[in-house]
Amino acid sequence: MKEKKKKEKRLKNRWGKLLYLLFLISSTILVSCRGGNISYLLFYFALLLPALAFLYSLYVFYRFKIVQDVSRVVVKAQEVPYRLLLANEDFLPFTHIRLHFFSDMVRMEPADPGVISLLPHEEIRVDTKMYCKYRGTYPVGVKSVEVTDFLGLFTIRYPMMSQIRLTARPRIIPLEQLKIVLQEQDPKNSLFPVSRLQDLPDYELRSYLPGDSRKYIHWKNSARTGELLVRKQMPEELFETILFMDLTPQGGGMGAKRPMGAEPSIKIKYSMEEVRSMEDNIIETALSFVHDYYLKNIPIRVLFMEDSLREILVDESTGFEPFYDKCSELSFVSPYPLEKVWDSFLSSSGGPNAYILVTAAVTDALARSVAEKQVAGNEVLLVNVGELSL
């Protein structure tokens, strides 16, 4: 269908150019052979036509009205309404206008109005739906406007002077659904429970004592009773759960991943869509764990490397939203591989803890590090989400 439209457009342009060329040749011959005011008038008009056509194209672009309406904050893969209003508020007709849309990060239901022609004071409204394929903040809607003059001599493509940018937040996938997907990938994978904190009852509370960790304060019951209450815990249950997100660049460069057992010289290349999918898998898997812990009133710390090691605590006092907002804007720019970030943290931390490592691929060095830390008494869950379809 697109090829057919392009072919029709090329054919119309050729006819317009051919007619103009015939008119120019005819007026030139007429001036040469006969002269006279009318002959010269036609000749000069033929010479001026290209300039008039070009000025018409500029005029149409600057006077053509485009209004777009779409929500500025959405959830990835969730359909949202998109409205496009095209209007001619002038006294001249506008012809041969075509819109080009952003399509690499966004998918839209058929909304291309094709070649647009608007009479004076006419408008066209298009209502459709769109959804974002990946998380992040990026432009959507009309990318550029293509204007062809009435003779088909000039086709000028102008970028939109004001673009709509929206933020697509990552999905929150229920942990049970994630569990099913991970076990389909590896049926031998026994992932749950992740740590002893999973089995910690919420109803065993006692009064707060000086020296108690704030992360074990039960804020809801404390607000209800008017005094600080903490969960009763046995010493062996005092594991802290820490989740590491692998924010090394995916699919190439310094952070390129390779399959376990592959030679270091082998470089794996991924398309941009595969890279974005792997990045979203890491973010959404981390969100799935953190949200589940939050609903169970279990504190969890999230660590990731940007320009430096960042840490976000998610519990009843901090809430879930700050971490969720941060996940919408995270960039994969870590200069160090996950195993180096993790080892560096462990060398400065205290006793054994429960760790969840979320990565898009497992390197040999990371697998060795996990085995060593498990022997040292740490609970470690290594989650490889590189090629999952979440």
C-alpha positions in Angstrom: 0.0 0.0 0.0 2.8 2.4 0.9 4.7 1.6 -2.3 1.5 2.3 -4.3 1.1 5.7 -2.7 4.7 6.6 -3.4 4.4 5.5 -7.0 1.3 7.7 -7.4 3.0 10.6 -5.8 6.1 10.3 -8.1 3.8 10.1 -11.1 1.9 13.3 -10.1 5.2 15.1 -9.6 6.5 14.0 -13.0 3.3 15.2 -14.7 3.5 18.6 -12.9 7.2 19.0 -13.9 6.5 17.9 -17.4 3.7 20.4 -17.9 5.8 23.3 -16.4 8.7 22.4 -18.7 6.3 22.4 -21.8 4.9 25.7 -20.7 8.4 27.2 -20.3 9.6 25.9 -23.7 6.4 27.1 -25.4 6.7 30.6 -23.9 10.4 30.8 -24.8 9.6 29.8 -28.4 6.7 32.3 -28.5 9.0 35.2 -27.4 11.7 34.2 -29.8 9.4 34.0 -32.8 6.7 36.5 -32.3 7.6 38.9 -29.4 4.9 41.2 -28.1 3.6 42.1 -24.6 1.6 38.9 -24.2 4.4 36.7 -25.2 6.8 38.4 -22.8 4.2 38.3 -20.0 3.8 34.5 -20.4 7.6 34.1 -20.6 8.3 36.0 -17.4 5.4 34.3 -15.7 7.0 30.9 -16.6 10.2 32.1 -15.1 8.5 33.3 -11.9 6.5 30.1 -11.4 9.2 28.1 -9.5 9.8 31.0 -7.1 6.0 31.3 -6.5 5.7 27.6 -6.0 8.5 27.6 -3.5 7.0 30.6 -1.6 3.7 28.8 -1.6 5.3 25.7 0.1 6.8 27.9 2.8 3.5 29.7 3.3 1.6 26.5 3.7 4.0 25.1 6.2 4.0 28.2 8.4 0.2 28.7 8.2 -0.9 25.1 8.4 -2.2 24.4 11.9 -1.5 21.1 13.7 -2.8 20.4 17.2 -1.9 17.1 19.0 -3.5 15.9 22.2 -2.1 12.9 24.2 -1.4 12.1 27.8 2.2 13.2 28.8 2.7 10.4 31.3 1.6 6.8 30.4 2.5 3.2 31.2 4.5 1.3 28.7 2.4 -0.9 26.4 -0.9 0.6 27.6 -3.1 2.1 24.9 -3.9 5.8 25.3 -6.1 8.1 23.1 -4.3 10.3 20.6 -6.1 13.1 18.8 -4.8 15.0 15.8 -6.4 18.2 14.5 -5.4 19.7 11.1 -6.8 23.1 10.1 -6.6 25.7 7.4 -7.5 29.1 8.9 -6.4 31.0 5.8 -8.1 32.2 2.6 -5.9 30.1 0.3 -6.4 26.3 -0.2 -3.6 24.1 1.1 -2.7 21.1 -1.0 -0.3 18.2 -1.1 0.6 18.0 2.6 1.8 14.7 4.1 2.6 14.0 7.8 5.4 11.7 9.1 5.1 10.2 12.5 7.6 8.9 15.1 7.5 5.1 14.9 10.7 3.7 16.5 9.5 4.0 20.2 5.7 4.3 19.6 3.1 2.2 17.8 -0.1 3.7 16.6 -3.3 2.4 15.1 -3.6 3.5 11.5 -3.8 7.3 11.8 -2.0 8.5 8.7 -4.5 10.8 6.8 -2.4 10.4 3.6 -2.0 13.3 1.3 -4.0 16.3 2.8 -5.7 19.0 1.0 -7.6 21.6 2.9 -10.0 24.3 1.6 -10.0 27.7 3.3 -11.4 27.4 6.9 -11.6 23.6 6.7 -10.3 21.2 9.4 -9.7 17.5 9.7 -9.8 15.6 13.0 -8.2 12.2 13.5 -8.9 10.1 16.7 -6.9 7.0 17.2 -4.9 5.1 19.9 -1.2 4.8 20.5 1.1 2.9 22.9 4.7 3.2 23.8 6.9 0.1 23.1 9.6 1.1 25.6 9.9 3.0 28.9 11.6 6.4 28.9 11.0 10.0 27.8 10.9 10.7 24.1 9.0 12.5 21.3 5.7 11.1 19.9 3.2 12.0 17.3 4.0 14.1 14.2 7.7 14.1 13.4 7.8 16.2 10.3 5.6 17.8 7.7 6.1 17.3 4.0 4.8 20.0 1.6 4.7 19.8 -2.1 3.9 22.8 -4.2 1.1 23.0 -6.7 3.4 22.2 -9.7 5.2 19.3 -8.0 8.5 21.1 -8.5 9.5 21.2 -4.8 8.9 18.7 -2.0 10.2 20.1 1.2 10.2 18.2 4.5 10.1 20.4 7.6 10.7 19.0 11.2 8.0 19.9 13.7 9.0 23.1 15.5 7.3 22.0 18.7 7.2 18.2 19.5 5.2 16.4 22.1 7.3 14.5 24.6 5.8 12.0 26.9 7.2 9.7 29.7 6.4 6.0 29.5 6.7 4.5 32.9 7.7 0.8 33.1 5.1 -1.9 33.9 4.7 -3.4 37.3 4.5 -7.2 36.6 3.0 -9.3 39.4 5.8 -11.5 41.0 3.8 -14.7 40.4 3.6 -13.9 36.7 7.3 -13.2 36.6 8.0 -16.5 38.4 6.1 -18.4 35.8 8.0 -16.8 32.9 11.4 -17.4 34.7 10.6 -21.1 35.3 9.5 -21.5 31.7 13.0 -20.3 30.8 14.6 -22.7 33.3 12.3 -25.4 34.7 15.0 -26.3 37.3 15.0 -22.8 38.7 13.7 -22.8 42.2 13.5 -19.1 43.0 11.1 -18.7 45.8 11.1 -17.8 48.7 14.0 -15.4 48.1 15.0 -14.9 51.7 13.9 -15.7 55.2 12.2 -12.3 55.4 9.5 -13.6 53.0 8.1 -15.7 55.9 8.3 -13.0 58.5 4.8 -12.5 60.1 3.6 -8.9 60.1 1.5 -9.2 63.3 4.3 -9.9 65.8 5.0 -6.4 67.1 6.7 -4.9 70.1 7.4 -1.4 71.3 10.4 0.4 69.8 13.6 0.4 71.9 16.6 2.6 71.5 19.0 1.0 69.0 16.3 -0.8 67.0 16.8 -0.3 63.2 14.3 2.1 61.7 13.7 -0.2 58.7 11.8 -2.6 61.0 9.4 0.0 62.3 5.8 -0.9 61.4 4.6 2.6 60.4 0.9 1.9 59.8 0.4 0.2 63.3 2.6 2.9 64.9 0.3 5.6 63.4 -2.8 3.8 64.6 -1.6 3.2 68.2 0.3 6.4 68.7 3.6 4.7 69.6 6.5 3.3 67.6 6.2 -0.4 67.1 8.7 -2.8 65.5 8.4 -6.3 64.2 9.7 -9.1 66.6 12.5 -10.9 64.8 14.8 -13.8 65.6 18.5 -13.2 65.1 18.6 -15.6 62.1 15.9 -13.5 60.5 17.8 -10.3 60.5 18.9 -10.7 57.0 18.7 -7.6 54.9 17.4 -7.9 51.4 19.4 -6.0 48.8 18.6 -5.9 45.1 21.3 -5.0 42.5 20.3 -3.8 39.0 22.8 -4.3 36.3 23.0 -0.9 34.5 25.9 -1.7 32.2 25.3 -0.7 28.6 23.5 -3.6 26.9 24.3 -5.0 23.5 27.8 -3.7 22.8 30.6 -1.4 24.0 32.4 -1.7 27.3 29.3 -3.4 28.9 28.7 -5.9 26.2 27.5 -9.3 27.4 28.5 -12.7 26.1 27.0 -16.2 26.8 28.5 -18.3 29.5 31.4 -20.4 28.1 31.9 -18.1 25.1 35.5 -16.9 24.4 36.2 -13.3 25.6 37.0 -12.3 22.0 33.4 -13.1 20.8 31.3 -10.0 20.7 27.5 -10.2 20.7 25.7 -7.6 18.6 22.1 -6.7 19.3 19.6 -4.5 17.4 18.4 -1.3 19.1 15.0 -2.9 19.8 16.7 -5.9 21.5 18.8 -3.6 23.6 15.8 -1.6 24.7 13.9 -4.8 25.5 16.7 -6.1 27.7 16.9 -2.8 29.5 13.2 -2.8 30.2 13.4 -6.4 31.3 15.9 -5.5 34.0 13.9 -2.5 35.2 10.5 -4.3 35.2 11.9 -7.4 36.9 13.4 -5.2 39.7 10.1 -3.4 40.0 8.3 -6.7 40.3 10.4 -7.8 43.3 10.4 -4.4 45.0 6.7 -4.0 44.7 6.0 -7.4 46.1 8.2 -6.8 49.1 6.6 -3.4 49.6 3.1 -4.9 49.6 4.3 -7.4 52.2 5.8 -4.6 54.4 9.3 -6.0 54.0 12.1 -3.4 53.6 14.3 -3.8 50.6 17.3 -1.8 49.4 18.0 -1.2 45.7 21.5 -0.5 44.5 22.7 0.4 41.0 25.7 2.1 39.5 25.4 5.3 37.5 28.3 7.8 37.8 28.5 6.5 41.4 26.8 3.8 43.5 23.2 4.9 44.1 20.9 3.4 46.8 17.2 3.6 47.3 15.4 2.2 50.4 11.8 1.1 49.8 9.8 0.5 52.9 6.6 1.8 54.6 8.2 5.2 55.5 9.7 5.9 52.1 6.9 4.4 50.0 7.1 2.8 46.6 6.5 5.8 44.3 10.0 7.5 44.5 11.6 4.3 43.3 9.0 3.8 40.6 9.6 7.4 39.4 13.3 6.8 39.3 12.9 3.7 37.2 11.2 5.8 34.4 14.4 7.8 33.9 17.2 5.3 34.6 20.0 5.2 32.0 22.3 2.2 31.4 25.6 4.0 31.8 27.4 2.0 34.5 31.1 2.0 33.8 31.6 -1.3 35.8 30.1 -4.8 35.3 27.7 -6.1 37.9 30.1 -8.5 39.5 32.6 -5.7 40.2 29.9 -3.4 41.7 28.6 -6.2 43.8 32.1 -7.4 45.0 33.0 -3.8 45.9 29.9 -3.4 48.0 30.4 -6.7 49.8 33.9 -5.9 50.7 32.6 -2.9 52.7 29.4 -4.4 54.1 28.8 -6.3 57.3 27.6 -9.9 57.8 25.7 -12.1 55.3 22.5 -10.8 53.6 20.0 -11.8 51.0 20.8 -10.6 47.5 18.8 -10.4 44.3 20.9 -9.7 41.2 19.0 -8.7 38.1 21.0 -8.8 34.9 20.4 -9.3 31.1 23.2 -11.9 30.8 25.4 -13.9 33.1 29.1 -13.7 32.6 31.6 -16.3 33.9 33.0 -13.8 36.4 29.5 -13.1 37.8 28.6 -16.8 38.1 31.9 -17.5 40.0 31.2 -14.5 42.3 27.7 -15.8 43.1 29.0 -19.3 44.0 31.7 -17.8 46.3 29.2 -15.6 48.1 26.7 -18.5 48.6 29.5 -20.5 50.2 30.2 -17.6 52.5 26.6 -17.7 53.9 24.8 -15.2 51.7 21.5 -16.0 50.1 21.8 -15.1 46.4 19.2 -15.1 43.7 20.7 -14.5 40.3 18.0 -13.5 37.8 18.8 -13.6 34.1 16.1 -11.7 32.1 18.1 -11.0 28.9 15.9 -12.8 26.4 12.6 -13.0 28.3 9.3 -11.9 26.8 7.7 -10.1 29.7 
